[in-house]
Amino acid sequence: MKIVFMGTPKFAIPSLQKILESKHQVMAVVSAPDKERGRGRQITFSPVKEFALKNKIEVYNPVSLNDPDFILQLKGLQPDLFVVVAFRILPKGVFTIPFKGSFNLHGSLLPKYRGAAPIQWALINGDKQTGVTTFFLEDKIDTGNIILQEKLPIDDEDDFGSLHNKMMILGSEAVLNTIDLIDSGNYSLTKQNDSLASPAPKITKEICEINWNKNSLEIHNLVRGLSPYPGAFFIHNGKNYKVFRTRMVESDQWSMVSGQLNIKSNATDNSQPSTNKIYQTKKEIFIQTKSGVLQILELQPEDRKRMTTEEFLRGYSLIN
C-alpha cells in the first residue's frame, strides 16, 4: 500500500522503520515544523524528520494542517492510508483523504486514558497493565473504532522512561500488523464504549508538585509516572528539588528502620507523626507521608544535575 506517515518524536521512529522494512511504500512523512534553538537560533528538525531525511523520504512540515497547498500535496500522492503516531490532531479534511482511511497508534487500551499523556497516567494511577491501540480516526479525539490492541504488563520498577520504550517497540509491531490487516481486508472493528472512557490530560506543573499529605503509594507512583521527564518535585526552604526514584517504607517498617539508624530530623518533636518531616542519615533521606515514610533514592537539586541520594548528601543537606 501507498502510505503517508505522520509523527514527530522519537516514539514514532520504530513504527516508521517497520513500515520501511515491509512490502509497503512510504510516499512521504509529515512532521512538526522546524524550530529555532539556542543562542545561534539554529534550525532543528524533529526526530522523525531527521530519520526520514536520512532515509531519503520526502518530508512535509506545515505550520497549519488546513493549508490548502498542503492538502493538495497530500491528495497528489494518491495515498491508500495515513498512519499517525504521536502527531497533532488531524482535521477531517486531512484524515479523510486516503482511500482506506487514517489510523492512529495510541499508548493505552482505549477507551481507557483518552488524551495526551496515557503512559504517564497509567503509572500515576498505579495500573498493573497497559497496552497500545490502533483505531480509525474520527472527529472526536481518541474515539474511533478499534482495529487492534496489544496488552503489556507494567512492572513494579517501571517508570515513564522504561515503559515508554517498551510501548514504543510494542507499538511499532502493532502498527505494521494493523497495516497488513487493512491491506488484506481481513479485520473487524470494535466500537469504543464511551461509558468506560477515562481522561489522560496533559501533564502540568501543578500535577508534578508532590503533596506529602498523600499516602506513600500515591507519591511513589507520581514519581514513577513523571521520571525522567518532566519530574515530580517538591519545594523546601524556597528551593526546588526534583525526585526521580523512591522506595516506600510503611509505618510498621519505619519503627524498625528508624531504631537501627543514626537519624537527624528537621522535626522538633519526633514523637508526633506528621507529614513532610524529613529524616536524614549520612547516606539516606526519608520524608514522612500520610501513610508512612518515603525514601528518596534519586533527586536533582535546583540548578544541579540528577544524582543519587548518597551523592547529594556528600555536599548538600535538606536539614539546616
C-alpha positions, 0 to 999 in steps of 0.5 A: 500500500501507498502510505503517508506517515505522520509523527514527530518524536522519537516514539514514532521512529520504530513504527516508521522503520517497520513500515520501511522494512515491509512490502509497503511504500512510504510516499512521504512523512509529515512532521512538526515544523522546524524550530529555532534553538539556542543562542545561534537560533539554529534550525532543528528538525524533529526526530522523525524528520531527521530519520526520514531525511536520512532515509531519503523520504520526502518530508512535509512540515506545515505550520497549519494542517488546513493549508490548502497547498498542503492538502493538495500535496497530500491528495497528489500522492494518491495515498491508500492510508495515513498512519499517525503516531504521536502527531497533532490532531488531524482535521477531517479534511486531512484524515479523510483523504486516503482511500482506506482511511487514517489510523492512529497508534495510541499508548493505552487500551482505549477507551481507557486514558483518552488524551495526551499523556496515557503512559504517564497516567497509567503509572500515576494511577498505579495500573498493573497493565497497559497496552497500545491501540490502533483505531480509525480516526474520527472527529472526536479525539481518541474515539474511533473504532478499534482495529487492534490492541496489544496488552503489556504488563507494567512492572513494579520498577517501571517508570515513564522512561522504561515503559515508554520504550517498551510501548514504543517497540510494542507499538511499532509491531502493532502498527505494521500488523494493523497495516497488513490487516487493512491491506488484506481486508481481513479485520473487524472493528470494535466500537469504543464504549464511551461509558468506560472512557477515562481522561489522560490530560496533559501533564502540568506543573501543578500535577508534578508538585508532590503533596506529602499529605498523600499516602506513600503509594500515591507519591511513589507512583507520581514519581514513577509516572513523571521520571525522567521527564518532566519530574515530580518535585517538591519545594523546601526552604524556597528551593526546588528539588526534583525526585526521580526514584523512591522506595516506600517504607510503611509505618510498621517498617519505619519503627524498625528502620528508624531504631537501627539508624543514626537519624537527624530530623528537621522535626522538633518533636519526633514523637508526633507523626506528621507529614513532610518531616524529613529524616536524614542519615549520612547516606539516606533521606526519608520524608514522612507521608500520610501513610508512612515514610518515603525514601528518596533514592534519586533527586536533582537539586535546583540548578544541579544535575540528577544524582543519587541520594548518597551523592547529594548528601556528600555536599548538600543537606535538606536539614539546616 
